[in-house]
Amino acid sequence: MAKTVKFEGVGMTCSGCSGAIERILKKVDGVSSISCDIDGKAVTVEYDDAKTKPQDMWDKMKKWADAAGKELGPCPE
């Protein structure tokens, strides 16, 4: 079933950051749409909950955030 999740507190500061997040999330099986809001520091993702969960996507973004020295808010429920 298609669902939408919004990750807040994503430390994106430029189009390079949002591009990196998009590349990371496009590799997650089940992700169908990604929208990055640099000013709002949020990423909205449409996904198939039979194939992935918000925690899986958050884990991938957390690796990027740690490597890039960026912040990342808590994983939404």
All heavy atoms as a GROMACS GRO file, in nm:
protein
  571
    1MET      N    1   0.084  -0.118   0.000
    1MET     CA    2   0.000   0.000   0.000
    1MET      C    3   0.089   0.124   0.000
    1MET      O    4   0.186   0.131   0.073
    1MET     CB    5  -0.091   0.000   0.122
    1MET     CG    6  -0.167   0.128   0.140
    1MET     SD    7  -0.253   0.139   0.296
    1MET     CE    8  -0.409   0.071   0.249
    2ALA      N    9   0.054   0.223  -0.080
    2ALA     CA   10   0.131   0.346  -0.089
    2ALA      C   11   0.108   0.432   0.035
    2ALA      O   12  -0.006   0.448   0.080
    2ALA     CB   13   0.093   0.423  -0.213
    3LYS      N   14   0.216   0.483   0.088
    3LYS     CA   15   0.211   0.571   0.204
    3LYS      C   16   0.306   0.688   0.182
    3LYS      O   17   0.392   0.683   0.094
    3LYS     CB   18   0.252   0.497   0.331
    3LYS     CG   19   0.150   0.394   0.376
    3LYS     CD   20   0.176   0.355   0.519
    3LYS     CE   21   0.063   0.266   0.567
    3LYS     NZ   22   0.073   0.238   0.708
    4THR      N   23   0.292   0.790   0.265
    4THR     CA   24   0.379   0.906   0.260
    4THR      C   25   0.436   0.930   0.399
    4THR      O   26   0.365   0.918   0.499
    4THR     CB   27   0.300   1.031   0.214
    4THR    OG1   28   0.243   1.006   0.086
    4THR    CG2   29   0.390   1.152   0.207
    5VAL      N   30   0.564   0.965   0.403
    5VAL     CA   31   0.628   0.998   0.530
    5VAL      C   32   0.707   1.127   0.511
    5VAL      O   33   0.762   1.152   0.403
    5VAL     CB   34   0.720   0.883   0.579
    5VAL    CG1   35   0.836   0.859   0.483
    5VAL    CG2   36   0.773   0.911   0.719
    6LYS      N   37   0.710   1.209   0.615
    6LYS     CA   38   0.786   1.334   0.611
    6LYS      C   39   0.895   1.328   0.718
    6LYS      O   40   0.865   1.313   0.837
    6LYS     CB   41   0.695   1.454   0.636
    6LYS     CG   42   0.766   1.587   0.623
    6LYS     CD   43   0.667   1.702   0.634
    6LYS     CE   44   0.736   1.836   0.614
    6LYS     NZ   45   0.639   1.947   0.623
    7PHE      N   46   1.019   1.339   0.672
    7PHE     CA   47   1.134   1.343   0.762
    7PHE      C   48   1.167   1.490   0.786
    7PHE      O   49   1.189   1.564   0.691
    7PHE     CB   50   1.255   1.272   0.701
    7PHE     CG   51   1.233   1.125   0.676
    7PHE    CD1   52   1.193   1.079   0.552
    7PHE    CD2   53   1.252   1.034   0.777
    7PHE    CE1   54   1.172   0.944   0.528
    7PHE    CE2   55   1.232   0.898   0.755
    7PHE     CZ   56   1.192   0.854   0.631
    8GLU      N   57   1.171   1.531   0.911
    8GLU     CA   58   1.200   1.671   0.943
    8GLU      C   59   1.336   1.682   1.011
    8GLU      O   60   1.387   1.585   1.065
    8GLU     CB   61   1.090   1.727   1.031
    8GLU     CG   62   0.955   1.723   0.959
    8GLU     CD   63   0.847   1.799   1.030
    8GLU    OE1   64   0.869   1.918   1.057
    8GLU    OE2   65   0.742   1.740   1.057
    9GLY      N   66   1.392   1.802   1.006
    9GLY     CA   67   1.522   1.824   1.069
    9GLY      C   68   1.636   1.766   0.989
    9GLY      O   69   1.740   1.731   1.044
   10VAL      N   70   1.619   1.756   0.857
   10VAL     CA   71   1.725   1.703   0.770
   10VAL      C   72   1.819   1.818   0.738
   10VAL      O   73   1.777   1.920   0.684
   10VAL     CB   74   1.666   1.642   0.641
   10VAL    CG1   75   1.777   1.584   0.555
   10VAL    CG2   76   1.562   1.535   0.674
   11GLY      N   77   1.945   1.802   0.770
   11GLY     CA   78   2.044   1.910   0.759
   11GLY      C   79   2.090   1.941   0.619
   11GLY      O   80   2.210   1.947   0.593
   12MET      N   81   1.998   1.964   0.528
   12MET     CA   82   2.032   2.001   0.391
   12MET      C   83   2.056   2.151   0.386
   12MET      O   84   1.974   2.228   0.434
   12MET     CB   85   1.918   1.964   0.295
   12MET     CG   86   1.885   1.818   0.288
   12MET     SD   87   1.743   1.787   0.180
   12MET     CE   88   1.609   1.865   0.273
   13THR      N   89   2.167   2.193   0.326
   13THR     CA   90   2.197   2.334   0.317
   13THR      C   91   2.212   2.383   0.173
   13THR      O   92   2.227   2.501   0.150
   13THR     CB   93   2.327   2.366   0.394
   13THR    OG1   94   2.432   2.283   0.343
   13THR    CG2   95   2.311   2.342   0.543
   14CYS      N   96   2.208   2.290   0.077
   14CYS     CA   97   2.226   2.328  -0.063
   14CYS      C   98   2.168   2.220  -0.155
   14CYS      O   99   2.125   2.114  -0.108
   14CYS     CB  100   2.374   2.348  -0.094
   14CYS     SG  101   2.472   2.196  -0.081
   15SER      N  102   2.170   2.248  -0.284
   15SER     CA  103   2.117   2.150  -0.379
   15SER      C  104   2.202   2.024  -0.383
   15SER      O  105   2.152   1.916  -0.415
   15SER     CB  106   2.106   2.212  -0.518
   15SER     OG  107   2.233   2.252  -0.565
   16GLY      N  108   2.330   2.034  -0.348
   16GLY     CA  109   2.415   1.915  -0.341
   16GLY      C  110   2.366   1.820  -0.233
   16GLY      O  111   2.364   1.698  -0.251
   17CYS      N  112   2.326   1.877  -0.120
   17CYS     CA  113   2.273   1.796  -0.010
   17CYS      C  114   2.143   1.727  -0.050
   17CYS      O  115   2.125   1.607  -0.028
   17CYS     CB  116   2.247   1.882   0.113
   17CYS     SG  117   2.392   1.952   0.191
   18SER      N  118   2.052   1.804  -0.110
   18SER     CA  119   1.924   1.745  -0.149
   18SER      C  120   1.944   1.641  -0.258
   18SER      O  121   1.877   1.537  -0.258
   18SER     CB  122   1.824   1.852  -0.193
   18SER     OG  123   1.869   1.918  -0.309
   19GLY      N  124   2.038   1.665  -0.348
   19GLY     CA  125   2.069   1.567  -0.452
   19GLY      C  126   2.122   1.438  -0.392
   19GLY      O  127   2.088   1.328  -0.438
   20ALA      N  128   2.207   1.451  -0.290
   20ALA     CA  129   2.261   1.331  -0.223
   20ALA      C  130   2.149   1.251  -0.157
   20ALA      O  131   2.144   1.128  -0.169
   20ALA     CB  132   2.366   1.372  -0.120
   21ILE      N  133   2.058   1.320  -0.089
   21ILE     CA  134   1.946   1.253  -0.024
   21ILE      C  135   1.859   1.182  -0.128
   21ILE      O  136   1.819   1.067  -0.110
   21ILE     CB  137   1.860   1.354   0.057
   21ILE    CG1  138   1.937   1.403   0.179
   21ILE    CG2  139   1.727   1.293   0.097
   21ILE    CD1  140   1.963   1.302   0.286
   22GLU      N  141   1.832   1.249  -0.240
   22GLU     CA  142   1.752   1.187  -0.345
   22GLU      C  143   1.819   1.063  -0.400
   22GLU      O  144   1.754   0.960  -0.420
   22GLU     CB  145   1.723   1.287  -0.456
   22GLU     CG  146   1.624   1.394  -0.414
   22GLU     CD  147   1.599   1.498  -0.522
   22GLU    OE1  148   1.649   1.483  -0.635
   22GLU    OE2  149   1.529   1.595  -0.492
   23ARG      N  150   1.950   1.070  -0.426
   23ARG     CA  151   2.022   0.953  -0.477
   23ARG      C  152   2.018   0.837  -0.378
   23ARG      O  153   2.000   0.721  -0.417
   23ARG     CB  154   2.167   0.990  -0.509
   23ARG     CG  155   2.181   1.070  -0.637
   23ARG     CD  156   2.327   1.087  -0.678
   23ARG     NE  157   2.408   1.156  -0.579
   23ARG     CZ  158   2.415   1.288  -0.565
   23ARG    NH1  159   2.344   1.367  -0.646
   23ARG    NH2  160   2.491   1.343  -0.474
   24ILE      N  161   2.032   0.867  -0.251
   24ILE     CA  162   2.029   0.763  -0.148
   24ILE      C  163   1.892   0.697  -0.143
   24ILE      O  164   1.881   0.574  -0.141
   24ILE     CB  165   2.063   0.826  -0.010
   24ILE    CG1  166   2.211   0.863  -0.005
   24ILE    CG2  167   2.026   0.732   0.104
   24ILE    CD1  168   2.246   0.957   0.108
   25LEU      N  169   1.786   0.778  -0.141
   25LEU     CA  170   1.652   0.723  -0.126
   25LEU      C  171   1.601   0.653  -0.251
   25LEU      O  172   1.520   0.560  -0.242
   25LEU     CB  173   1.555   0.832  -0.081
   25LEU     CG  174   1.580   0.886   0.060
   25LEU    CD1  175   1.485   0.999   0.091
   25LEU    CD2  176   1.569   0.776   0.164
   26LYS      N  177   1.648   0.695  -0.369
   26LYS     CA  178   1.608   0.628  -0.493
   26LYS      C  179   1.654   0.483  -0.497
   26LYS      O  180   1.596   0.401  -0.568
   26LYS     CB  181   1.662   0.703  -0.615
   26LYS     CG  182   1.584   0.827  -0.648
   26LYS     CD  183   1.643   0.897  -0.770
   26LYS     CE  184   1.567   1.026  -0.797
   26LYS     NZ  185   1.624   1.099  -0.910
   27LYS      N  186   1.758   0.450  -0.422
   27LYS     CA  187   1.810   0.315  -0.417
   27LYS      C  188   1.729   0.223  -0.325
   27LYS      O  189   1.749   0.102  -0.326
   27LYS     CB  190   1.956   0.316  -0.370
   27LYS     CG  191   2.049   0.383  -0.469
   27LYS     CD  192   2.191   0.385  -0.416
   27LYS     CE  193   2.283   0.459  -0.511
   27LYS     NZ  194   2.420   0.469  -0.457
   28VAL      N  195   1.641   0.281  -0.245
   28VAL     CA  196   1.561   0.202  -0.152
   28VAL      C  197   1.442   0.143  -0.228
   28VAL      O  198   1.361   0.217  -0.286
   28VAL     CB  199   1.511   0.288  -0.033
   28VAL    CG1  200   1.421   0.208   0.058
   28VAL    CG2  201   1.630   0.346   0.044
   29ASP      N  202   1.432   0.010  -0.229
   29ASP     CA  203   1.323  -0.058  -0.297
   29ASP      C  204   1.190  -0.017  -0.235
   29ASP      O  205   1.174  -0.021  -0.114
   29ASP     CB  206   1.342  -0.210  -0.285
   29ASP     CG  207   1.244  -0.287  -0.370
   29ASP    OD1  208   1.206  -0.238  -0.478
   29ASP    OD2  209   1.204  -0.397  -0.327
   30GLY      N  210   1.097   0.025  -0.320
   30GLY     CA  211   0.966   0.065  -0.272
   30GLY      C  212   0.943   0.215  -0.271
   30GLY      O  213   0.830   0.261  -0.261
   31VAL      N  214   1.050   0.294  -0.282
   31VAL     CA  215   1.036   0.440  -0.285
   31VAL      C  216   0.991   0.482  -0.425
   31VAL      O  217   1.053   0.444  -0.525
   31VAL     CB  218   1.169   0.511  -0.247
   31VAL    CG1  219   1.161   0.659  -0.275
   31VAL    CG2  220   1.201   0.486  -0.101
   32SER      N  221   0.884   0.559  -0.433
   32SER     CA  222   0.831   0.599  -0.563
   32SER      C  223   0.845   0.749  -0.591
   32SER      O  224   0.846   0.790  -0.705
   32SER     CB  225   0.685   0.557  -0.576
   32SER     OG  226   0.608   0.614  -0.473
   33SER      N  227   0.856   0.830  -0.485
   33SER     CA  228   0.864   0.975  -0.503
   33SER      C  229   0.938   1.038  -0.386
   33SER      O  230   0.919   0.997  -0.271
   33SER     CB  231   0.722   1.032  -0.513
   33SER     OG  232   0.721   1.170  -0.501
   34ILE      N  233   1.022   1.138  -0.417
   34ILE     CA  234   1.099   1.208  -0.315
   34ILE      C  235   1.088   1.358  -0.341
   34ILE      O  236   1.108   1.402  -0.454
   34ILE     CB  237   1.248   1.168  -0.320
   34ILE    CG1  238   1.264   1.017  -0.310
   34ILE    CG2  239   1.327   1.240  -0.212
   34ILE    CD1  240   1.394   0.966  -0.369
   35SER      N  241   1.059   1.435  -0.237
   35SER     CA  242   1.053   1.580  -0.248
   35SER      C  243   1.135   1.640  -0.135
   35SER      O  244   1.106   1.618  -0.017
   35SER     CB  245   0.908   1.628  -0.239
   35SER     OG  246   0.904   1.768  -0.239
   36CYS      N  247   1.240   1.713  -0.172
   36CYS     CA  248   1.327   1.776  -0.072
   36CYS      C  249   1.295   1.925  -0.061
   36CYS      O  250   1.284   1.995  -0.161
   36CYS     CB  251   1.473   1.761  -0.112
   36CYS     SG  252   1.532   1.591  -0.112
   37ASP      N  253   1.280   1.972   0.061
   37ASP     CA  254   1.255   2.113   0.090
   37ASP      C  255   1.375   2.163   0.170
   37ASP      O  256   1.382   2.143   0.292
   37ASP     CB  257   1.125   2.128   0.170
   37ASP     CG  258   1.096   2.271   0.212
   37ASP    OD1  259   1.173   2.363   0.174
   37ASP    OD2  260   0.996   2.292   0.282
   38ILE      N  261   1.470   2.225   0.099
   38ILE     CA  262   1.594   2.271   0.164
   38ILE      C  263   1.564   2.374   0.272
   38ILE      O  264   1.615   2.364   0.384
   38ILE     CB  265   1.693   2.327   0.060
   38ILE    CG1  266   1.737   2.216  -0.036
   38ILE    CG2  267   1.814   2.388   0.129
   38ILE    CD1  268   1.817   2.263  -0.155
   39ASP      N  269   1.481   2.475   0.240
   39ASP     CA  270   1.451   2.580   0.337
   39ASP      C  271   1.379   2.526   0.460
   39ASP      O  272   1.406   2.569   0.572
   39ASP     CB  273   1.366   2.690   0.273
   39ASP     CG  274   1.443   2.766   0.165
   39ASP    OD1  275   1.568   2.773   0.175
   39ASP    OD2  276   1.379   2.818   0.072
   40GLY      N  277   1.289   2.432   0.440
   40GLY     CA  278   1.215   2.374   0.551
   40GLY      C  279   1.286   2.257   0.617
   40GLY      O  280   1.238   2.203   0.716
   41LYS      N  281   1.403   2.219   0.560
   41LYS     CA  282   1.482   2.108   0.613
   41LYS      C  283   1.398   1.982   0.630
   41LYS      O  284   1.400   1.917   0.735
   41LYS     CB  285   1.552   2.146   0.742
   41LYS     CG  286   1.650   2.260   0.724
   41LYS     CD  287   1.739   2.276   0.844
   41LYS     CE  288   1.840   2.386   0.826
   41LYS     NZ  289   1.940   2.361   0.728
   42ALA      N  290   1.322   1.949   0.524
   42ALA     CA  291   1.234   1.832   0.530
   42ALA      C  292   1.241   1.754   0.399
   42ALA      O  293   1.268   1.810   0.293
   42ALA     CB  294   1.091   1.875   0.557
   43VAL      N  295   1.217   1.625   0.410
   43VAL     CA  296   1.210   1.537   0.294
   43VAL      C  297   1.080   1.458   0.304
   43VAL      O  298   1.054   1.394   0.406
   43VAL     CB  299   1.330   1.440   0.290
   43VAL    CG1  300   1.319   1.344   0.174
   43VAL    CG2  301   1.463   1.516   0.286
   44THR      N  302   0.999   1.464   0.199
   44THR     CA  303   0.874   1.389   0.194
   44THR      C  304   0.891   1.276   0.093
   44THR      O  305   0.938   1.299  -0.020
   44THR     CB  306   0.758   1.481   0.152
   44THR    OG1  307   0.751   1.590   0.246
   44THR    CG2  308   0.626   1.405   0.153
   45VAL      N  309   0.856   1.155   0.135
   45VAL     CA  310   0.877   1.036   0.052
   45VAL      C  311   0.748   0.958   0.040
   45VAL      O  312   0.680   0.932   0.140
   45VAL     CB  313   0.986   0.945   0.114
   45VAL    CG1  314   1.012   0.823   0.026
   45VAL    CG2  315   1.115   1.022   0.138
   46GLU      N  316   0.714   0.920  -0.083
   46GLU     CA  317   0.605   0.826  -0.106
   46GLU      C  318   0.668   0.690  -0.126
   46GLU      O  319   0.768   0.678  -0.199
   46GLU     CB  320   0.525   0.866  -0.230
   46GLU     CG  321   0.444   0.992  -0.210
   46GLU     CD  322   0.361   1.028  -0.331
   46GLU    OE1  323   0.323   0.938  -0.408
   46GLU    OE2  324   0.334   1.147  -0.348
   47TYR      N  325   0.610   0.588  -0.063
   47TYR     CA  326   0.672   0.456  -0.067
   47TYR      C  327   0.566   0.347  -0.052
   47TYR      O  328   0.454   0.372  -0.010
   47TYR     CB  329   0.775   0.443   0.045
   47TYR     CG  330   0.716   0.447   0.184
   47TYR    CD1  331   0.693   0.330   0.255
   47TYR    CD2  332   0.681   0.567   0.244
   47TYR    CE1  333   0.637   0.332   0.382
   47TYR    CE2  334   0.624   0.571   0.370
   47TYR     CZ  335   0.603   0.453   0.439
   47TYR     OH  336   0.547   0.455   0.564
   48ASP      N  337   0.607   0.226  -0.087
   48ASP     CA  338   0.522   0.108  -0.073
   48ASP      C  339   0.559   0.043   0.061
   48ASP      O  340   0.670  -0.007   0.077
   48ASP     CB  341   0.549   0.012  -0.189
   48ASP     CG  342   0.466  -0.115  -0.182
   48ASP    OD1  343   0.410  -0.147  -0.075
   48ASP    OD2  344   0.460  -0.185  -0.285
   49ASP      N  345   0.465   0.045   0.156
   49ASP     CA  346   0.497  -0.007   0.290
   49ASP      C  347   0.511  -0.159   0.294
   49ASP      O  348   0.554  -0.214   0.396
   49ASP     CB  349   0.398   0.043   0.394
   49ASP     CG  350   0.261  -0.019   0.384
   49ASP    OD1  351   0.224  -0.067   0.276
   49ASP    OD2  352   0.190  -0.018   0.485
   50ALA      N  353   0.483  -0.227   0.185
   50ALA     CA  354   0.508  -0.371   0.178
   50ALA      C  355   0.656  -0.397   0.146
   50ALA      O  356   0.706  -0.508   0.169
   50ALA     CB  357   0.421  -0.436   0.072
   51LYS      N  358   0.727  -0.294   0.096
   51LYS     CA  359   0.867  -0.311   0.056
   51LYS      C  360   0.967  -0.241   0.147
   51LYS      O  361   1.082  -0.281   0.154
   51LYS     CB  362   0.886  -0.262  -0.087
   51LYS     CG  363   0.810  -0.345  -0.188
   51LYS     CD  364   0.836  -0.295  -0.329
   51LYS     CE  365   0.764  -0.381  -0.430
   51LYS     NZ  366   0.788  -0.334  -0.567
   52THR      N  367   0.926  -0.133   0.212
   52THR     CA  368   1.018  -0.059   0.299
   52THR      C  369   0.941   0.011   0.410
   52THR      O  370   0.818   0.022   0.405
   52THR     CB  371   1.102   0.041   0.217
   52THR    OG1  372   1.208   0.092   0.299
   52THR    CG2  373   1.019   0.157   0.165
   53LYS      N  374   1.012   0.058   0.506
   53LYS     CA  375   0.956   0.128   0.622
   53LYS      C  376   1.033   0.258   0.643
   53LYS      O  377   1.149   0.270   0.602
   53LYS     CB  378   0.966   0.042   0.748
   53LYS     CG  379   0.900  -0.095   0.736
   53LYS     CD  380   0.751  -0.083   0.733
   53LYS     CE  381   0.685  -0.221   0.729
   53LYS     NZ  382   0.581  -0.231   0.630
   54PRO      N  383   0.972   0.356   0.711
   54PRO     CA  384   1.043   0.480   0.739
   54PRO      C  385   1.179   0.458   0.807
   54PRO      O  386   1.276   0.528   0.776
   54PRO     CB  387   0.947   0.557   0.829
   54PRO     CG  388   0.812   0.511   0.784
   54PRO     CD  389   0.832   0.364   0.755
   55GLN      N  390   1.188   0.361   0.896
   55GLN     CA  391   1.315   0.336   0.965
   55GLN      C  392   1.426   0.298   0.867
   55GLN      O  393   1.541   0.340   0.882
   55GLN     CB  394   1.299   0.226   1.070
   55GLN     CG  395   1.423   0.204   1.155
   55GLN     CD  396   1.456   0.321   1.246
   55GLN    OE1  397   1.370   0.368   1.320
   55GLN    NE2  398   1.579   0.369   1.242
   56ASP      N  399   1.392   0.220   0.763
   56ASP     CA  400   1.491   0.182   0.663
   56ASP      C  401   1.546   0.305   0.591
   56ASP      O  402   1.667   0.318   0.571
   56ASP     CB  403   1.430   0.087   0.559
   56ASP     CG  404   1.380  -0.043   0.620
   56ASP    OD1  405   1.437  -0.089   0.721
   56ASP    OD2  406   1.282  -0.098   0.566
   57MET      N  407   1.456   0.396   0.553
   57MET     CA  408   1.498   0.518   0.484
   57MET      C  409   1.577   0.608   0.577
   57MET      O  410   1.679   0.666   0.538
   57MET     CB  411   1.375   0.590   0.429
   57MET     CG  412   1.305   0.513   0.319
   57MET     SD  413   1.155   0.595   0.261
   57MET     CE  414   1.033   0.521   0.371
   58TRP      N  415   1.531   0.620   0.701
   58TRP     CA  416   1.599   0.704   0.800
   58TRP      C  417   1.741   0.653   0.823
   58TRP      O  418   1.835   0.733   0.831
   58TRP     CB  419   1.520   0.707   0.930
   58TRP     CG  420   1.575   0.804   1.030
   58TRP    CD1  421   1.543   0.936   1.041
   58TRP    CD2  422   1.672   0.777   1.132
   58TRP    NE1  423   1.614   0.993   1.145
   58TRP    CE2  424   1.694   0.897   1.203
   58TRP    CE3  425   1.742   0.663   1.171
   58TRP    CZ2  426   1.783   0.907   1.307
   58TRP    CZ3  427   1.831   0.673   1.277
   58TRP    CH2  428   1.850   0.794   1.345
   59ASP      N  429   1.757   0.520   0.833
   59ASP     CA  430   1.891   0.463   0.854
   59ASP      C  431   1.986   0.503   0.742
   59ASP      O  432   2.102   0.535   0.766
   59ASP     CB  433   1.884   0.310   0.864
   59ASP     CG  434   1.819   0.261   0.992
   59ASP    OD1  435   1.806   0.340   1.088
   59ASP    OD2  436   1.780   0.142   0.996
   60LYS      N  437   1.937   0.501   0.617
   60LYS     CA  438   2.021   0.540   0.502
   60LYS      C  439   2.057   0.688   0.511
   60LYS      O  440   2.172   0.727   0.487
   60LYS     CB  441   1.947   0.514   0.371
   60LYS     CG  442   1.906   0.371   0.348
   60LYS     CD  443   2.020   0.290   0.297
   60LYS     CE  444   1.969   0.150   0.261
   60LYS     NZ  445   2.076   0.058   0.237
   61MET      N  446   1.961   0.773   0.545
   61MET     CA  447   1.989   0.916   0.558
   61MET      C  448   2.082   0.944   0.675
   61MET      O  449   2.164   1.035   0.669
   61MET     CB  450   1.859   0.996   0.571
   61MET     CG  451   1.778   0.997   0.443
   61MET     SD  452   1.641   1.116   0.445
   61MET     CE  453   1.540   1.051   0.576
   62LYS      N  454   2.072   0.867   0.780
   62LYS     CA  455   2.157   0.885   0.898
   62LYS      C  456   2.303   0.861   0.863
   62LYS      O  457   2.392   0.933   0.909
   62LYS     CB  458   2.111   0.792   1.011
   62LYS     CG  459   2.192   0.802   1.138
   62LYS     CD  460   2.176   0.936   1.205
   62LYS     CE  461   2.244   0.933   1.341
   62LYS     NZ  462   2.291   1.065   1.382
   63LYS      N  463   2.329   0.759   0.781
   63LYS     CA  464   2.468   0.734   0.737
   63LYS      C  465   2.522   0.855   0.663
   63LYS      O  466   2.636   0.896   0.684
   63LYS     CB  467   2.474   0.609   0.649
   63LYS     CG  468   2.460   0.480   0.724
   63LYS     CD  469   2.473   0.362   0.630
   63LYS     CE  470   2.450   0.232   0.704
   63LYS     NZ  471   2.461   0.115   0.615
   64TRP      N  472   2.440   0.913   0.574
   64TRP     CA  473   2.482   1.033   0.501
   64TRP      C  474   2.506   1.148   0.598
   64TRP      O  475   2.608   1.217   0.590
   64TRP     CB  476   2.376   1.072   0.397
   64TRP     CG  477   2.397   1.211   0.345
   64TRP    CD1  478   2.486   1.248   0.246
   64TRP    CD2  479   2.334   1.332   0.390
   64TRP    NE1  480   2.480   1.384   0.227
   64TRP    CE2  481   2.387   1.437   0.314
   64TRP    CE3  482   2.238   1.360   0.485
   64TRP    CZ2  483   2.346   1.569   0.332
   64TRP    CZ3  484   2.198   1.491   0.502
   64TRP    CH2  485   2.252   1.594   0.427
   65ALA      N  486   2.412   1.170   0.689
   65ALA     CA  487   2.423   1.282   0.784
   65ALA      C  488   2.549   1.270   0.868
   65ALA      O  489   2.621   1.369   0.885
   65ALA     CB  490   2.299   1.287   0.874
   66ASP      N  491   2.578   1.152   0.917
   66ASP     CA  492   2.698   1.133   0.998
   66ASP      C  493   2.824   1.159   0.917
   66ASP      O  494   2.917   1.226   0.963
   66ASP     CB  495   2.701   0.992   1.057
   66ASP     CG  496   2.598   0.971   1.166
   66ASP    OD1  497   2.539   1.071   1.215
   66ASP    OD2  498   2.573   0.854   1.203
   67ALA      N  499   2.830   1.107   0.795
   67ALA     CA  500   2.948   1.123   0.710
   67ALA      C  501   2.967   1.268   0.667
   67ALA      O  502   3.080   1.316   0.654
   67ALA     CB  503   2.937   1.033   0.587
   68ALA      N  504   2.855   1.340   0.646
   68ALA     CA  505   2.861   1.479   0.600
   68ALA      C  506   2.864   1.580   0.714
   68ALA      O  507   2.874   1.700   0.690
   68ALA     CB  508   2.742   1.507   0.508
   69GLY      N  509   2.852   1.532   0.838
   69GLY     CA  510   2.849   1.623   0.952
   69GLY      C  511   2.721   1.704   0.958
   69GLY      O  512   2.722   1.820   1.001
   70LYS      N  513   2.610   1.645   0.914
   70LYS     CA  514   2.482   1.714   0.910
   70LYS      C  515   2.390   1.659   1.018
   70LYS      O  516   2.407   1.549   1.068
   70LYS     CB  517   2.414   1.696   0.773
   70LYS     CG  518   2.496   1.740   0.656
   70LYS     CD  519   2.506   1.889   0.648
   70LYS     CE  520   2.584   1.931   0.525
   70LYS     NZ  521   2.590   2.076   0.511
   71GLU      N  522   2.288   1.737   1.051
   71GLU     CA  523   2.190   1.694   1.150
   71GLU      C  524   2.080   1.613   1.083
   71GLU      O  525   2.058   1.622   0.962
   71GLU     CB  526   2.129   1.815   1.220
   71GLU     CG  527   2.053   1.905   1.125
   71GLU     CD  528   2.004   2.033   1.190
   71GLU    OE1  529   2.084   2.103   1.250
   71GLU    OE2  530   1.884   2.060   1.176
   72LEU      N  531   2.012   1.534   1.162
   72LEU     CA  532   1.896   1.458   1.115
   72LEU      C  533   1.802   1.438   1.232
   72LEU      O  534   1.843   1.386   1.338
   72LEU     CB  535   1.940   1.322   1.059
   72LEU     CG  536   1.829   1.233   1.003
   72LEU    CD1  537   1.761   1.301   0.884
   72LEU    CD2  538   1.885   1.099   0.959
   73GLY      N  539   1.679   1.484   1.216
   73GLY     CA  540   1.580   1.470   1.322
   73GLY      C  541   1.545   1.323   1.345
   73GLY      O  542   1.590   1.235   1.273
   74PRO      N  543   1.464   1.298   1.446
   74PRO     CA  544   1.426   1.159   1.478
   74PRO      C  545   1.342   1.097   1.367
   74PRO      O  546   1.278   1.168   1.290
   74PRO     CB  547   1.346   1.172   1.607
   74PRO     CG  548   1.297   1.313   1.607
   74PRO     CD  549   1.399   1.394   1.534
   75CYS      N  550   1.345   0.966   1.361
   75CYS     CA  551   1.265   0.894   1.262
   75CYS      C  552   1.118   0.906   1.299
   75CYS      O  553   1.080   0.881   1.414
   75CYS     CB  554   1.305   0.747   1.260
   75CYS     SG  555   1.214   0.650   1.139
   76PRO      N  556   1.033   0.947   1.203
   76PRO     CA  557   0.889   0.952   1.231
   76PRO      C  558   0.834   0.812   1.252
   76PRO      O  559   0.886   0.716   1.197
   76PRO     CB  560   0.829   1.017   1.109
   76PRO     CG  561   0.932   1.008   1.002
   76PRO     CD  562   1.064   0.987   1.067
   77GLU      N  563   0.730   0.803   1.330
   77GLU     CA  564   0.668   0.672   1.359
   77GLU      C  565   0.599   0.619   1.237
   77GLU      O  566   0.539   0.683   1.160
   77GLU     CB  567   0.566   0.688   1.472
   77GLU     CG  568   0.629   0.732   1.601
   77GLU     CD  569   0.704   0.622   1.674
   77GLU    OE1  570   0.661   0.506   1.670
   77GLU    OE2  571   0.807   0.653   1.733
   0.00000   0.00000   0.00000
